[in-house]
Amino acid sequence: MFFIYGVEDTNFDPGYEPDWAVISTVKRDQVREHPPVKETSQWSFSLPLSELYSLRRSRFSLGRNFLVFTSRGGHPLPPLHFHRGGTRELLRAMQRYIILAPSPVDGRLFLAYPHDSGALSQSFDELHLFDDGSSDLVSRFIQDPYATTFGGFSKVTNFFRGALRPPDSPFHPRGPQDHHGPPSADDEPGFELITCGVELGPKPDVTRGQPLDKWEEFLDPEGRVKDPQQIKELVFRGGITPSLRKDVWKFLLGFYPWNSTVKEREDILRMKTDEYFRMKVQWKSVSEEQEMRNSLLRGYRSLIERDVSRTDRHNTFFSGNDNPGLTLLNDVLMTYCMFNFDLGYVQGMSDLLAPLLFVTQNEVESFWCLTGFMEMVHQNFEESQEAMKQQLLQLSLLMKALDPELLDYLDSQDSGSLCFCFRWLLIWFKREFSFEDILSLWEVLWTRLPCENFHLLMAASILESQRGEFIGSDHDFNTILKHINELTMKLDLQTVLRGAEANYLQLACCKELPVKVQEVIGLYVPPSPDDETSAESESHETQQLLSQSQAAATETSQSSNITECLSACFI
């Protein structure tokens, strides 16, 4: 038990499933002439935050966290041990009253300062992020993120990290407009903290199945798929035999409806072929003079040409110069700009198209399969990047439930944004696995089983597989980013899929799973309207969800330009 003096705030929400919670408010009168540190018993002490000089985050070799506070008199306080996480929530609460600034010589030491509206501005100016030549620095960072990040540009990397931190992050300075000011001199109530958490059952063993290797037997005499759900379950369990991918992918990606007959599919193909070439003619018929006056189309063409020239060139279908596969890749992407001109082309979309074109080897079919794929992921490429921020937040929620200790460690370096997972989620692990593995992975994800966010469970599975590398190490953010990037082509797909499904089953079996996590994995069921209290409960739930939505929007509404730079960095 320990007490920290601050301003009483009965509305404070420590966040999703905290490892500590506010359980009492203790009124205390400040007595300046007494020593600042008071040992009220063998197991407790108290310290006004105005007398706090520094705190150090440390960990045992087994990975458990503990904090050591030092008073302005130079006296270290007894260490505070966090066996099940909770340091982030404590630091977040303290940040309401003081500023915690990382020491320039020790990444785990934080110095305490009173709130000062000019302090943050002065600290930011000292970074010299926008001095002469900085534009060239950022340009090089975007063009060659791997070499640049690990070649000495940690200052820009840390700037990106800071911009992605939620406003109430433990180390995010609050602005002068924050209504939670420092405690007054004559009124310093405090609160008592305890640990708590959700207990998950054991992680179940999961086995994978055999690929779907028969197709005709699942069709009725007129060619309709008799049991689409069974097909999806078989694909989720084991994927698809390569020879059947061209047929089954068209159903998974919405090119053909599951209940269509052979005759109806012939008509659909004819109609979609005509529509595709009408759109292709639109950009093909633009003259050079017209294009000179259309900067948006000109920009799309230039970006597509650059991306096509480097997409999957190791694959024989796209290798070499003047390859017909590259021409098809370029034409389909340009036609997609005509289909969805609001979105147009964004870097990374060529990575989504290449496997589709490789399997179908047909311009029209690959285009319409791409439109179906983009229906699932188009939010990832929107300029605001709000969907990507939301997914990173959801991944944090999953990790909080699955492995809070690992999340606490990663948060200590990345302040909760997990932005080193950005590329995984943006293009669905396209750069992390071999080309053949990506074909198997994507068809599993297209089934949308067992939930639409299964790709987040995969990301959690990969992070958990690296637990031994992270816990107990002294990795900083750049080292973590380097290690994550070096996992490329070293991950075993079936192991990751088993881990992701085991994560889902483990969470689904928890009877006390928080609503936010249930929503992420698709288990939340709203109250039944037949309930006699349904009107009241629905109104309360609506207000709660609206509040949560507004809070999440506040947490993730950082600079879109910075996020765009970061997305380019990780591509």
C-alpha positions as CSV (number, residue, x, y, z in Angstrom):
1,M,0.0,0.0,0.0
2,F,1.2,3.5,-0.7
3,F,-0.2,7.0,-1.2
4,I,0.5,9.6,-3.8
5,Y,-0.8,13.1,-3.2
6,G,-2.7,14.7,-6.0
7,V,-6.0,16.4,-6.9
8,E,-9.2,14.4,-6.2
9,D,-10.9,13.3,-9.4
10,T,-13.8,11.0,-8.9
11,N,-14.4,10.7,-12.7
12,F,-10.9,9.4,-13.5
13,D,-11.1,6.2,-15.6
14,P,-7.8,4.3,-15.4
15,G,-8.7,2.6,-18.7
16,Y,-9.4,-0.9,-19.9
17,E,-9.0,-3.5,-17.1
18,P,-6.4,-1.7,-15.1
19,D,-3.9,-3.6,-13.0
20,W,-4.6,-1.0,-10.3
21,A,-7.6,1.0,-9.5
22,V,-8.7,4.0,-7.4
23,I,-10.3,2.5,-4.3
24,S,-10.3,5.3,-1.8
25,T,-9.7,9.0,-1.5
26,V,-7.7,10.2,1.5
27,K,-7.8,13.8,2.6
28,R,-4.5,15.1,4.0
29,D,-3.3,18.4,5.2
30,Q,0.0,19.5,3.9
31,V,2.6,20.3,6.6
32,R,5.6,22.0,5.0
33,E,7.8,21.9,8.0
34,H,7.7,18.1,8.2
35,P,9.9,15.8,6.1
36,P,8.2,15.1,2.7
37,V,8.5,11.3,3.0
38,K,6.3,9.7,5.6
39,E,6.4,6.0,6.4
40,T,2.9,5.5,7.8
41,S,3.5,1.8,8.5
42,Q,5.9,-1.0,7.6
43,W,4.1,-1.4,4.2
44,S,3.2,2.1,3.2
45,F,4.6,5.6,2.7
46,S,3.5,8.9,1.4
47,L,5.1,11.6,-0.7
48,P,3.8,14.9,-2.1
49,L,4.4,15.0,-5.9
50,S,5.9,18.5,-5.4
51,E,8.7,16.8,-3.6
52,L,9.3,14.1,-6.2
53,Y,12.7,14.5,-8.0
54,S,12.8,11.4,-10.2
55,L,11.6,7.9,-10.8
56,R,13.3,4.9,-12.4
57,R,11.6,2.0,-14.2
58,S,13.5,-1.2,-13.6
59,R,12.9,-4.9,-14.0
60,F,14.1,-8.2,-12.6
61,S,15.7,-10.8,-14.8
62,L,12.4,-12.5,-14.9
63,G,10.8,-9.4,-16.4
64,R,8.7,-8.1,-13.5
65,N,8.6,-4.3,-13.3
66,F,9.3,-2.1,-10.3
67,L,9.6,1.6,-9.8
68,V,12.0,3.5,-7.5
69,F,11.0,7.1,-6.5
70,T,13.6,9.6,-5.3
71,S,12.7,12.7,-3.4
72,R,14.2,16.1,-3.9
73,G,16.2,15.6,-0.8
74,G,18.0,12.7,-2.6
75,H,16.3,10.0,-0.5
76,P,15.2,6.9,-2.5
77,L,11.9,5.4,-1.4
78,P,11.1,1.7,-1.1
79,P,10.7,0.1,-4.5
80,L,7.2,-0.5,-5.8
81,H,6.8,-3.9,-7.4
82,F,4.3,-4.6,-10.2
83,H,3.9,-8.3,-10.7
84,R,1.0,-8.1,-13.1
85,G,1.5,-4.8,-14.8
86,G,0.1,-1.4,-14.0
87,T,3.1,0.9,-14.3
88,R,1.5,2.6,-17.3
89,E,-1.7,3.5,-15.4
90,L,0.2,4.8,-12.4
91,L,2.4,7.0,-14.6
92,R,-0.6,8.2,-16.5
93,A,-2.3,9.3,-13.3
94,M,0.9,11.1,-12.1
95,Q,1.1,12.9,-15.5
96,R,-2.0,14.8,-14.5
97,Y,-0.1,16.7,-12.0
98,I,3.5,16.8,-13.1
99,I,5.7,16.4,-16.2
100,L,7.8,13.3,-16.4
101,A,10.7,13.9,-18.8
102,P,13.1,11.1,-19.9
103,S,16.7,11.6,-18.9
104,P,18.9,12.2,-21.9
105,V,21.5,9.8,-20.6
106,D,19.3,7.0,-19.2
107,G,16.2,5.9,-21.0
108,R,14.6,4.4,-17.8
109,L,15.1,7.4,-15.6
110,F,12.4,10.1,-15.7
111,L,12.8,13.5,-14.0
112,A,9.8,15.2,-12.5
113,Y,8.9,18.8,-13.2
114,P,5.9,21.0,-12.4
115,H,3.6,21.9,-15.3
116,D,5.0,24.8,-17.3
117,S,3.4,26.0,-20.5
118,G,6.8,27.0,-21.9
119,A,8.7,23.9,-20.9
120,L,7.4,21.7,-23.7
121,S,7.9,24.3,-26.4
122,Q,11.5,24.8,-25.2
123,S,12.2,21.1,-25.2
124,F,10.8,20.7,-28.7
125,D,12.9,23.5,-30.0
126,E,16.0,21.9,-28.6
127,L,15.4,18.9,-31.0
128,H,16.1,21.1,-34.0
129,L,13.8,18.8,-36.1
130,F,13.2,21.6,-38.6
131,D,16.6,23.1,-39.0
132,D,18.4,23.4,-42.4
133,G,18.4,20.2,-44.2
134,S,15.7,18.5,-42.3
135,S,13.5,18.1,-45.4
136,D,16.3,16.1,-47.0
137,L,16.5,14.0,-43.8
138,V,12.8,13.1,-43.8
139,S,13.0,12.4,-47.6
140,R,15.8,10.0,-47.0
141,F,14.0,8.4,-44.1
142,I,10.9,7.8,-46.3
143,Q,12.9,6.5,-49.2
144,D,15.2,4.1,-47.3
145,P,13.6,3.6,-43.8
146,Y,15.7,0.6,-42.8
147,A,19.1,2.0,-43.4
148,T,18.2,5.5,-42.3
149,T,16.4,4.4,-39.1
150,F,19.4,2.3,-38.0
151,G,22.0,4.6,-39.4
152,G,21.6,7.5,-36.9
153,F,18.2,9.1,-37.5
154,S,16.7,8.1,-34.1
155,K,15.8,11.8,-33.6
156,V,13.2,11.7,-36.3
157,T,12.0,8.2,-35.3
158,N,11.4,9.4,-31.8
159,F,9.6,12.4,-33.2
160,F,7.2,10.1,-35.0
161,R,6.7,8.0,-31.9
162,G,5.9,11.0,-29.9
163,A,3.3,12.2,-32.4
164,L,1.6,8.9,-32.3
165,R,1.3,8.7,-28.5
166,P,-2.2,9.1,-27.2
167,P,-2.7,12.4,-25.3
168,D,-3.0,10.6,-22.0
169,S,0.0,8.4,-22.6
170,P,2.3,8.1,-19.5
171,F,5.0,10.2,-21.0
172,H,2.9,12.7,-23.1
173,P,3.2,16.2,-21.6
174,R,-0.1,17.9,-21.1
175,G,-0.8,21.3,-22.4
176,P,-1.6,24.4,-20.4
177,Q,-5.3,24.1,-21.2
178,D,-5.6,20.8,-19.3
179,H,-8.0,21.3,-16.5
180,H,-6.2,18.8,-14.3
181,G,-3.8,21.3,-12.8
182,P,-1.1,20.8,-10.2
183,P,-2.3,20.3,-6.6
184,S,-2.9,23.5,-4.6
185,A,-0.7,24.3,-1.7
186,D,-3.3,23.8,1.0
187,D,-5.3,20.9,-0.4
188,E,-3.6,17.6,-1.4
189,P,-5.9,14.6,-1.3
190,G,-4.5,11.3,-2.5
191,F,-5.6,7.8,-3.5
192,E,-4.7,4.3,-2.5
193,L,-3.8,1.8,-5.3
194,I,-4.2,-2.0,-5.5
195,T,-3.5,-4.5,-8.3
196,C,-6.2,-6.4,-10.2
197,G,-6.7,-8.1,-13.6
198,V,-8.5,-10.6,-15.8
199,E,-7.5,-14.2,-15.5
200,L,-7.5,-16.2,-18.7
201,G,-7.6,-19.9,-18.8
202,P,-4.8,-22.0,-20.3
203,K,-4.1,-21.5,-24.0
204,P,-5.6,-24.4,-25.9
205,D,-3.7,-26.6,-28.4
206,V,-4.7,-26.0,-32.0
207,T,-4.2,-28.2,-35.0
208,R,-4.4,-27.2,-38.7
209,G,-6.2,-29.2,-41.3
210,Q,-5.6,-30.3,-44.9
211,P,-6.1,-27.9,-47.8
212,L,-9.4,-27.9,-49.7
213,D,-8.6,-30.2,-52.6
214,K,-12.1,-30.9,-54.0
215,W,-14.5,-28.5,-55.5
216,E,-17.1,-30.1,-57.8
217,E,-18.6,-32.2,-55.1
218,F,-19.6,-29.0,-53.2
219,L,-21.7,-27.8,-56.2
220,D,-25.3,-28.8,-57.0
221,P,-26.3,-29.8,-60.5
222,E,-26.8,-26.2,-61.6
223,G,-23.4,-25.1,-60.2
224,R,-24.4,-23.4,-56.9
225,V,-22.2,-23.9,-53.9
226,K,-24.3,-26.1,-51.6
227,D,-22.7,-25.1,-48.3
228,P,-20.6,-21.9,-48.4
229,Q,-20.0,-22.0,-44.6
230,Q,-18.5,-25.4,-44.9
231,I,-16.2,-24.2,-47.7
232,K,-15.1,-21.2,-45.5
233,E,-14.4,-23.5,-42.6
234,L,-12.3,-25.9,-44.6
235,V,-10.3,-23.0,-46.1
236,F,-9.8,-21.4,-42.7
237,R,-8.6,-24.7,-41.3
238,G,-6.2,-25.6,-44.1
239,G,-6.2,-23.3,-47.1
240,I,-6.8,-24.3,-50.7
241,T,-4.9,-26.6,-53.1
242,P,-3.1,-24.3,-55.6
243,S,-5.0,-25.8,-58.6
244,L,-8.3,-24.7,-57.1
245,R,-7.4,-21.2,-56.0
246,K,-8.4,-19.6,-59.2
247,D,-12.0,-20.9,-58.8
248,V,-12.5,-20.5,-55.0
249,W,-10.9,-17.1,-54.7
250,K,-13.5,-15.6,-56.9
251,F,-16.2,-16.6,-54.4
252,L,-14.2,-15.5,-51.3
253,L,-13.6,-12.1,-52.9
254,G,-17.1,-11.5,-54.1
255,F,-16.4,-11.8,-57.9
256,Y,-19.2,-14.5,-57.9
257,P,-22.1,-14.8,-55.4
258,W,-22.0,-18.1,-53.6
259,N,-25.6,-19.0,-54.8
260,S,-24.9,-18.2,-58.5
261,T,-25.4,-20.9,-61.1
262,V,-22.9,-21.7,-63.9
263,K,-25.1,-19.8,-66.4
264,E,-25.4,-16.8,-64.1
265,R,-21.6,-16.7,-63.6
266,E,-21.1,-16.7,-67.4
267,D,-23.4,-13.6,-67.6
268,I,-21.6,-12.0,-64.6
269,L,-18.2,-12.5,-66.3
270,R,-19.4,-11.0,-69.5
271,M,-20.9,-8.0,-67.7
272,K,-17.8,-7.4,-65.6
273,T,-15.5,-7.7,-68.6
274,D,-17.4,-5.0,-70.4
275,E,-17.4,-2.7,-67.4
276,Y,-13.7,-3.2,-66.8
277,F,-12.7,-2.3,-70.3
278,R,-15.0,0.8,-70.3
279,M,-13.1,2.1,-67.3
280,K,-9.7,1.2,-68.9
281,V,-10.5,3.1,-72.0
282,Q,-11.2,6.2,-69.8
283,W,-7.5,6.6,-68.8
284,K,-6.1,5.0,-72.0
285,S,-7.8,7.7,-74.1
286,V,-6.4,10.6,-72.1
287,S,-4.1,12.6,-74.4
288,E,-0.7,13.9,-73.2
289,E,-2.1,17.4,-73.3
290,Q,-5.1,16.4,-71.1
291,E,-2.8,14.7,-68.7
292,M,-0.6,17.8,-68.4
293,R,-3.7,19.5,-67.0
294,N,-4.6,16.6,-64.6
295,S,-2.0,16.6,-61.9
296,L,-4.0,14.0,-59.9
297,L,-4.0,11.4,-62.7
298,R,-0.4,12.3,-63.5
299,G,0.6,11.7,-59.9
300,Y,-1.2,8.3,-59.8
301,R,0.5,7.2,-63.0
302,S,3.9,8.2,-61.7
303,L,3.5,6.5,-58.4
304,I,2.1,3.3,-60.0
305,E,5.0,3.1,-62.4
306,R,7.5,3.4,-59.5
307,D,5.8,0.7,-57.4
308,V,5.2,-1.7,-60.3
309,S,8.9,-1.6,-61.1
310,R,9.8,-3.1,-57.6
311,T,6.8,-5.3,-56.8
312,D,7.6,-9.1,-56.5
313,R,10.4,-9.0,-59.1
314,H,11.8,-12.2,-57.7
315,N,8.6,-14.0,-58.9
316,T,9.0,-15.3,-62.5
317,F,5.6,-13.8,-63.4
318,F,6.9,-10.3,-62.8
319,S,10.7,-10.7,-63.3
320,G,12.8,-9.2,-66.1
321,N,12.3,-6.0,-68.1
322,D,9.3,-5.6,-70.5
323,N,7.5,-8.4,-68.7
324,P,3.8,-8.8,-69.7
325,G,3.0,-9.3,-66.0
326,L,4.3,-5.9,-65.2
327,T,2.1,-4.4,-67.9
328,L,-0.9,-6.1,-66.6
329,L,-0.1,-5.0,-63.0
330,N,0.2,-1.4,-64.2
331,D,-3.0,-1.5,-66.3
332,V,-5.1,-3.0,-63.5
333,L,-3.9,-0.4,-61.0
334,M,-4.6,2.5,-63.3
335,T,-8.1,1.1,-64.0
336,Y,-8.7,0.9,-60.3
337,C,-8.0,4.6,-60.1
338,M,-11.0,5.1,-62.5
339,F,-13.1,2.7,-60.4
340,N,-12.3,4.4,-57.1
341,F,-11.0,7.9,-57.9
342,D,-11.5,9.2,-54.4
343,L,-9.0,6.8,-53.1
344,G,-7.0,6.5,-56.3
345,Y,-3.7,4.8,-55.8
346,V,-1.8,4.6,-52.5
347,Q,1.6,3.0,-52.0
348,G,1.2,-0.7,-51.0
349,M,-1.7,-1.5,-53.2
350,S,0.5,-3.1,-55.8
351,D,1.5,-5.6,-53.1
352,L,-2.1,-6.6,-52.7
353,L,-2.7,-7.0,-56.5
354,A,0.4,-9.0,-57.4
355,P,-0.7,-12.3,-55.8
356,L,-4.2,-12.0,-57.3
357,L,-2.8,-11.4,-60.8
358,F,-0.4,-14.3,-60.3
359,V,-3.2,-16.8,-59.4
360,T,-5.8,-15.7,-61.9
361,Q,-3.4,-14.7,-64.6
362,N,-6.3,-12.7,-66.0
363,E,-6.6,-9.0,-66.2
364,V,-10.4,-8.7,-65.6
365,E,-10.6,-11.4,-62.9
366,S,-7.7,-9.9,-61.0
367,F,-9.2,-6.5,-61.1
368,W,-12.6,-7.5,-59.7
369,C,-10.8,-9.7,-57.1
370,L,-8.8,-6.6,-56.1
371,T,-12.0,-4.6,-55.6
372,G,-13.3,-7.3,-53.3
373,F,-10.0,-7.4,-51.3
374,M,-10.1,-3.6,-51.1
375,E,-13.6,-3.7,-49.6
376,M,-11.9,-5.4,-46.6
377,V,-8.8,-3.2,-46.3
378,H,-9.5,0.1,-48.1
379,Q,-9.7,2.0,-44.8
380,N,-6.0,1.2,-44.3
381,F,-5.1,3.4,-47.2
382,E,-7.3,6.4,-46.3
383,E,-5.3,9.7,-45.9
384,S,-6.5,10.2,-42.3
385,Q,-5.1,6.9,-41.2
386,E,-7.8,6.7,-38.5
387,A,-8.5,3.1,-39.3
388,M,-4.9,2.2,-38.8
389,K,-4.7,4.0,-35.5
390,Q,-7.9,2.2,-34.4
391,Q,-6.4,-1.2,-35.3
392,L,-3.2,-0.4,-33.3
393,L,-5.4,0.5,-30.4
394,Q,-7.4,-2.7,-30.7
395,L,-4.1,-4.7,-30.9
396,S,-3.1,-3.0,-27.6
397,L,-6.4,-4.1,-26.1
398,L,-5.8,-7.7,-27.2
399,M,-2.2,-7.7,-25.9
400,K,-3.5,-6.2,-22.6
401,A,-5.7,-9.2,-22.1
402,L,-3.3,-11.9,-23.5
403,D,0.0,-10.8,-22.1
404,P,-0.1,-7.6,-20.1
405,E,3.6,-8.0,-19.0
406,L,4.8,-8.0,-22.6
407,L,2.6,-5.1,-23.5
408,D,3.9,-3.2,-20.5
409,Y,7.4,-3.7,-21.8
410,L,6.6,-2.7,-25.3
411,D,4.7,0.3,-24.1
412,S,7.8,1.4,-22.1
413,Q,9.6,1.9,-25.4
414,D,6.7,2.7,-27.8
415,S,4.2,4.5,-25.4
416,G,1.3,2.3,-26.4
417,S,1.1,2.9,-30.1
418,L,2.8,-0.4,-31.2
419,C,3.6,1.4,-34.4
420,F,6.3,-1.1,-35.3
421,C,3.3,-3.4,-36.2
422,F,2.1,-0.8,-38.7
423,R,3.3,-2.6,-41.8
424,W,1.9,-5.9,-40.7
425,L,-1.7,-4.5,-40.5
426,L,-1.5,-2.2,-43.5
427,I,-0.9,-4.8,-46.2
428,W,-1.8,-7.9,-44.2
429,F,1.7,-9.3,-43.6
430,K,2.6,-9.2,-47.3
431,R,6.3,-8.5,-46.6
432,E,6.6,-10.9,-43.6
433,F,6.1,-14.2,-45.4
434,S,7.1,-15.9,-48.6
435,F,5.0,-15.4,-51.7
436,E,3.5,-18.9,-51.4
437,D,2.8,-18.4,-47.8
438,I,1.0,-15.2,-48.5
439,L,-1.3,-17.0,-50.9
440,S,-2.2,-19.4,-48.1
441,L,-2.5,-16.7,-45.5
442,W,-4.8,-14.4,-47.4
443,E,-7.3,-17.0,-48.4
444,V,-7.5,-17.9,-44.7
445,L,-8.1,-14.2,-43.8
446,W,-10.7,-13.8,-46.6
447,T,-13.0,-16.3,-44.9
448,R,-13.4,-13.7,-42.1
449,L,-13.3,-16.7,-39.6
450,P,-13.5,-16.8,-36.7
451,C,-13.8,-13.0,-36.7
452,E,-13.1,-10.1,-39.0
453,N,-10.1,-9.0,-36.9
454,F,-8.2,-12.3,-37.1
455,H,-5.3,-10.4,-38.5
456,L,-4.9,-8.6,-35.2
457,L,-4.8,-12.0,-33.4
458,M,-2.1,-13.0,-35.8
459,A,-0.1,-9.8,-34.9
460,A,-0.5,-10.7,-31.2
461,S,0.7,-14.2,-31.9
462,I,3.8,-12.9,-33.6
463,L,4.5,-10.6,-30.7
464,E,4.0,-13.4,-28.2
465,S,6.4,-15.6,-30.1
466,Q,9.1,-12.9,-29.6
467,R,8.5,-12.7,-25.9
468,G,11.8,-14.2,-24.9
469,E,13.6,-11.7,-27.1
470,F,12.0,-8.7,-25.5
471,I,11.3,-9.5,-21.8
472,G,14.4,-8.8,-19.7
473,S,16.3,-7.1,-22.5
474,D,17.5,-3.6,-22.8
475,H,16.1,-3.0,-26.3
476,D,15.1,0.6,-27.1
477,F,12.5,1.5,-29.7
478,N,15.0,1.4,-32.6
479,T,16.3,-2.0,-31.6
480,I,12.7,-3.4,-31.4
481,L,11.9,-1.9,-34.8
482,K,15.1,-3.5,-36.2
483,H,14.2,-6.9,-34.7
484,I,10.7,-6.7,-36.0
485,N,11.9,-5.9,-39.5
486,E,14.4,-8.8,-39.4
487,L,11.6,-11.3,-38.8
488,T,10.8,-11.0,-42.5
489,M,10.8,-14.4,-44.1
490,K,11.8,-16.0,-40.8
491,L,8.3,-16.7,-39.4
492,D,6.5,-20.0,-39.8
493,L,3.0,-19.4,-41.1
494,Q,1.4,-22.4,-39.6
495,T,2.8,-21.7,-36.2
496,V,1.5,-18.1,-36.3
497,L,-1.9,-19.3,-37.4
498,R,-2.1,-21.8,-34.6
499,G,-1.1,-19.2,-32.1
500,A,-3.7,-16.8,-33.5
501,E,-6.5,-19.3,-33.3
502,A,-5.4,-20.3,-29.8
503,N,-5.5,-16.6,-28.8
504,Y,-9.1,-16.4,-30.0
505,L,-10.2,-19.5,-28.2
506,Q,-8.5,-18.5,-25.0
507,L,-10.2,-15.1,-25.1
508,A,-13.6,-16.6,-26.1
509,C,-13.6,-19.0,-23.1
510,C,-13.1,-16.1,-20.6
511,K,-16.4,-15.4,-19.0
512,E,-15.2,-12.0,-17.6
513,L,-13.8,-10.7,-20.9
514,P,-14.2,-7.0,-21.0
515,V,-16.7,-5.6,-23.5
516,K,-14.0,-3.7,-25.5
517,V,-12.1,-6.9,-26.2
518,Q,-15.3,-8.8,-27.0
519,E,-16.0,-6.1,-29.6
520,V,-12.6,-6.6,-31.2
521,I,-13.0,-10.3,-31.6
522,G,-16.7,-10.1,-32.6
523,L,-18.2,-11.7,-29.4
524,Y,-20.1,-8.8,-28.0
525,V,-23.9,-9.3,-28.3
526,P,-26.0,-6.2,-27.5
527,P,-28.8,-6.6,-24.9
528,S,-32.0,-8.2,-26.3
529,P,-34.7,-5.7,-27.2
530,D,-37.2,-8.1,-25.6
531,D,-35.7,-7.4,-22.2
532,E,-38.2,-5.4,-20.1
533,T,-35.3,-3.0,-19.3
534,S,-34.1,-2.9,-22.9
535,A,-35.0,0.7,-23.5
536,E,-33.1,2.0,-20.5
537,S,-30.1,-0.4,-21.0
538,E,-29.9,0.5,-24.7
539,S,-29.9,4.2,-23.9
540,H,-27.2,3.7,-21.3
541,E,-25.1,1.5,-23.6
542,T,-25.4,4.0,-26.5
543,Q,-24.2,6.8,-24.3
544,Q,-21.3,4.6,-23.0
545,L,-20.3,3.6,-26.6
546,L,-20.5,7.3,-27.7
547,S,-18.3,8.3,-24.8
548,Q,-15.8,5.5,-25.6
549,S,-15.8,6.5,-29.3
550,Q,-15.1,10.1,-28.4
551,A,-12.4,9.1,-26.0
552,A,-10.8,6.8,-28.6
553,A,-11.0,9.5,-31.2
554,T,-9.2,11.9,-28.9
555,E,-6.5,9.3,-28.1
556,T,-5.9,8.6,-31.8
557,S,-6.4,12.0,-33.4
558,Q,-2.7,12.8,-34.0
559,S,-1.1,14.5,-36.9
560,S,-2.2,12.7,-40.1
561,N,0.8,14.0,-42.0
562,I,3.2,12.4,-39.5
563,T,1.2,9.1,-39.7
564,E,1.4,9.2,-43.5
565,C,5.1,9.6,-43.3
566,L,5.3,6.7,-40.9
567,S,3.2,4.5,-43.2
568,A,5.5,5.3,-46.0
569,C,8.4,4.5,-43.7
570,F,7.2,1.0,-42.9
571,I,6.3,0.2,-46.5
